[in-house]
Amino acid sequence: MPSFSKSLENCIHSALGIANEHQHELTTLEHLLLALLDEPDASQVMRACNVELEKLRKSV
């Protein structure tokens, strides 16, 4: 079984929660992206790449 970092494991659980909140049957990459927007290191990388986080969140 693969070993994940704690932050990645938390993001995966968050993505599952987001899908569940919206009553989606499957968890998709879009759910993971939404979870990554709330992860401090991932959002910092996205900001460094000039990603507008709130604009991305709304478009997803």
Secondary structure by P-SEA (a helix, b strand, c coil): cccccaaaaaaaaaaaaaaaaaccccccaaaaaaaaaacaaaaaaaaaaccaaaaaaaac
